[in-house]
Amino acid sequence: MSDFVFSQAERAAVYRAIALRRDMRHFSGGQVEPELLARLLEAAHQAPSVGLMQPWRFIRITRPELRESIRELVEEERLRTAEALGERADAFHKLKVEGIRECAELLVVGLMPDRERHIFGRRTLPEMDLASLACAIQNLWLAARAEGLGLGWVSLFEPNALAQLLNMPSGSKPVAILCLGPVEQFYDEPMLVQEGWATPRPLSELMHENTWNDDPSP
């Protein structure tokens, strides 16, 4: 066994947080203590990033009227999404897609401006800045679950409208609205599975060896 391996209990805790992480939409109000919020954000900030560019920027929303304006933007996009879904519109309308009013903390995560000057690791894959930001959110998500807090990633918004609302600089881009806070309970399985919206595929159907093919080996 490697000299660097965690203890069995530590390894179990990591895998448990991964398995029990949920994209939460139902929150119970309350608050997130400042030191805990700082700890969660520091976990996010420790994420890997291409060329160590650290493209993530966090905006904490503390003004109630601004929170409500963000919710209105999400509601506008929810209606547009329902229209675009056609025959699945009615099923979509029944889904709870955000917890902006109920969550204890609301964060907006965006990409910094002037990203084009970062070439290391992005010359052929410029979207690696987005991948790096996603790693930061995943860190935050897992740390929140370990701390017993729910987190939900809301992506139903028009980026330019949200950027303007938050006075973000030209070239930056909002990517996520994060609802964070206490919950009454965590979903036993992903909410979209519980609601019959989608069925997850097993890893065996998504795994290939050596080349991409339509009949992956187990």
C-alpha positions as CSV (number, residue, x, y, z in Angstrom):
1,M,0.0,0.0,0.0
2,S,1.2,3.5,-0.8
3,D,2.8,5.5,2.0
4,F,0.6,8.4,1.1
5,V,-2.8,6.6,1.4
6,F,-5.3,8.1,3.8
7,S,-6.6,6.0,6.7
8,Q,-9.6,3.7,6.0
9,A,-12.0,6.0,7.8
10,E,-10.7,9.0,5.9
11,R,-11.1,7.3,2.6
12,A,-14.6,6.2,3.5
13,A,-15.5,9.8,4.3
14,V,-14.3,11.0,0.9
15,Y,-16.2,8.4,-1.0
16,R,-19.3,8.9,1.2
17,A,-19.3,12.7,0.5
18,I,-19.1,11.9,-3.3
19,A,-21.9,9.4,-3.2
20,L,-24.2,11.5,-1.0
21,R,-23.7,14.8,-2.8
22,R,-27.0,16.1,-4.2
23,D,-28.0,19.1,-6.3
24,M,-30.4,20.6,-3.8
25,R,-33.5,22.7,-4.5
26,H,-35.2,22.6,-1.1
27,F,-33.7,24.6,1.8
28,S,-34.9,25.3,5.3
29,G,-33.6,28.9,5.8
30,G,-31.3,29.3,8.7
31,Q,-27.7,30.6,8.3
32,V,-24.2,29.6,7.5
33,E,-21.8,30.7,10.2
34,P,-19.1,33.1,8.8
35,E,-16.2,30.8,9.7
36,L,-17.9,27.9,8.0
37,L,-18.6,29.9,4.9
38,A,-15.0,31.0,4.8
39,R,-13.9,27.3,5.2
40,L,-16.1,26.2,2.3
41,L,-14.9,29.0,0.0
42,E,-11.3,28.2,0.9
43,A,-12.0,24.6,-0.1
44,A,-13.3,25.9,-3.5
45,H,-10.2,28.1,-3.9
46,Q,-7.9,25.0,-3.5
47,A,-9.3,23.5,-6.7
48,P,-6.9,22.7,-9.5
49,S,-6.8,25.1,-12.4
50,V,-5.2,25.1,-15.8
51,G,-1.9,27.0,-15.8
52,L,-2.8,28.0,-12.2
53,M,-4.9,30.7,-13.6
54,Q,-7.6,30.5,-10.9
55,P,-10.3,31.8,-13.1
56,W,-13.1,31.7,-10.5
57,R,-14.6,34.8,-9.0
58,F,-17.2,34.5,-6.2
59,I,-19.9,37.1,-5.5
60,R,-21.8,36.8,-2.3
61,I,-25.3,38.2,-2.5
62,T,-26.4,39.8,0.8
63,R,-29.0,42.4,-0.4
64,P,-32.5,40.9,-0.3
65,E,-33.7,43.0,-3.3
66,L,-30.7,41.8,-5.4
67,R,-31.5,38.2,-4.5
68,E,-35.0,38.8,-5.7
69,S,-33.8,40.3,-8.9
70,I,-31.7,37.3,-9.5
71,R,-34.7,35.0,-8.9
72,E,-36.7,37.0,-11.5
73,L,-33.9,36.4,-14.1
74,V,-34.1,32.7,-13.3
75,E,-37.8,32.7,-13.6
76,E,-37.6,34.3,-17.0
77,E,-35.3,31.7,-18.3
78,R,-37.4,28.9,-16.7
79,L,-40.3,29.9,-18.8
80,R,-38.2,30.1,-21.9
81,T,-36.7,26.7,-21.2
82,A,-40.2,25.2,-20.7
83,E,-41.2,26.6,-24.1
84,A,-38.1,25.2,-25.8
85,L,-38.8,21.7,-24.3
86,G,-42.0,21.4,-26.3
87,E,-43.9,18.3,-25.2
88,R,-42.0,18.0,-22.0
89,A,-42.9,21.5,-20.9
90,D,-45.7,20.4,-18.5
91,A,-43.3,17.9,-16.8
92,F,-40.6,20.6,-16.5
93,H,-43.0,23.1,-15.0
94,K,-43.6,20.6,-12.1
95,L,-39.9,20.6,-11.2
96,K,-38.5,22.9,-8.5
97,V,-35.5,24.3,-10.3
98,E,-34.1,26.7,-7.6
99,G,-34.1,27.6,-3.9
100,I,-33.0,31.2,-4.2
101,R,-35.6,32.6,-1.7
102,E,-35.2,29.8,0.8
103,C,-31.4,29.2,1.0
104,A,-29.2,30.7,3.7
105,E,-26.5,31.9,1.3
106,L,-26.6,32.9,-2.4
107,L,-23.4,33.0,-4.4
108,V,-22.7,33.8,-8.0
109,V,-19.6,32.2,-9.5
110,G,-18.1,33.7,-12.7
111,L,-15.1,33.6,-14.9
112,M,-12.7,36.4,-14.7
113,P,-12.0,38.8,-17.6
114,D,-8.9,38.8,-19.7
115,R,-8.8,35.1,-19.8
116,E,-7.3,35.1,-23.3
117,R,-3.9,36.1,-21.9
118,H,-3.6,32.7,-20.2
119,I,-2.3,30.4,-22.9
120,F,-0.7,27.6,-20.8
121,G,-3.1,24.6,-21.2
122,R,-5.6,26.6,-23.1
123,R,-4.1,27.2,-26.6
124,T,-6.1,24.4,-28.1
125,L,-8.7,24.0,-25.3
126,P,-9.7,27.5,-24.2
127,E,-12.7,26.0,-22.4
128,M,-10.4,24.7,-19.7
129,D,-11.0,27.9,-17.8
130,L,-14.6,26.7,-17.4
131,A,-13.4,23.3,-16.4
132,S,-11.2,24.8,-13.7
133,L,-14.2,26.8,-12.4
134,A,-16.3,23.6,-12.3
135,C,-13.6,21.9,-10.2
136,A,-13.9,24.8,-7.7
137,I,-17.6,24.4,-7.4
138,Q,-17.3,20.6,-7.0
139,N,-14.8,21.2,-4.1
140,L,-17.4,23.6,-2.5
141,W,-20.2,21.1,-3.1
142,L,-18.4,18.1,-1.5
143,A,-17.2,20.2,1.5
144,A,-20.7,21.5,2.0
145,R,-22.1,18.0,2.0
146,A,-19.5,16.9,4.5
147,E,-20.5,19.9,6.7
148,G,-24.2,18.8,6.4
149,L,-25.2,21.7,4.2
150,G,-27.0,21.5,0.9
151,L,-25.9,23.2,-2.3
152,G,-27.7,23.6,-5.6
153,W,-26.2,24.8,-8.9
154,V,-28.7,27.0,-10.9
155,S,-27.8,27.6,-14.5
156,L,-31.2,28.9,-15.7
157,F,-30.3,32.5,-16.5
158,E,-29.2,34.7,-19.3
159,P,-25.5,35.4,-18.7
160,N,-25.4,38.9,-20.1
161,A,-28.4,40.0,-18.0
162,L,-26.9,38.6,-14.8
163,A,-23.5,40.1,-15.5
164,Q,-25.2,43.5,-16.0
165,L,-27.2,43.2,-12.8
166,L,-24.1,42.4,-10.8
167,N,-21.9,45.0,-12.5
168,M,-19.4,42.4,-13.7
169,P,-16.5,43.7,-15.9
170,S,-16.5,43.3,-19.6
171,G,-15.1,39.9,-20.6
172,S,-16.2,38.2,-17.4
173,K,-19.0,35.7,-17.4
174,P,-21.4,34.4,-14.7
175,V,-21.5,30.6,-14.8
176,A,-23.4,29.5,-11.7
177,I,-25.9,30.7,-9.2
178,L,-25.3,28.6,-6.0
179,C,-27.9,28.1,-3.4
180,L,-26.2,27.1,-0.1
181,G,-27.6,26.3,3.3
182,P,-29.3,24.0,5.8
183,V,-31.8,21.5,4.5
184,E,-34.5,19.4,6.3
185,Q,-33.2,16.3,4.5
186,F,-31.1,15.3,1.5
187,Y,-32.7,13.5,-1.4
188,D,-32.2,9.7,-1.3
189,E,-31.2,9.9,-5.0
190,P,-30.8,12.8,-7.5
191,M,-34.0,14.8,-7.6
192,L,-34.4,14.4,-11.3
193,V,-34.4,10.7,-10.8
194,Q,-37.0,10.9,-8.0
195,E,-39.2,13.1,-10.2
196,G,-38.9,10.7,-13.2
197,W,-37.2,13.3,-15.4
198,A,-34.1,11.3,-16.2
199,T,-32.5,7.9,-15.6
200,P,-28.8,7.8,-15.0
201,R,-26.7,5.5,-17.1
202,P,-24.2,3.0,-15.6
203,L,-20.5,3.6,-15.9
204,S,-20.2,0.5,-18.0
205,E,-22.1,2.2,-20.9
206,L,-19.7,5.2,-20.8
207,M,-16.4,3.4,-20.6
208,H,-14.2,2.6,-23.6
209,E,-10.7,1.1,-24.0
210,N,-8.1,2.3,-26.4
211,T,-10.5,3.7,-29.0
212,W,-14.1,5.0,-28.9
213,N,-16.6,2.4,-29.9
214,D,-20.3,1.6,-29.5
215,D,-19.8,-1.6,-27.6
216,P,-17.5,-0.7,-24.7
217,S,-15.9,-3.5,-22.8
218,P,-16.7,-3.8,-19.0
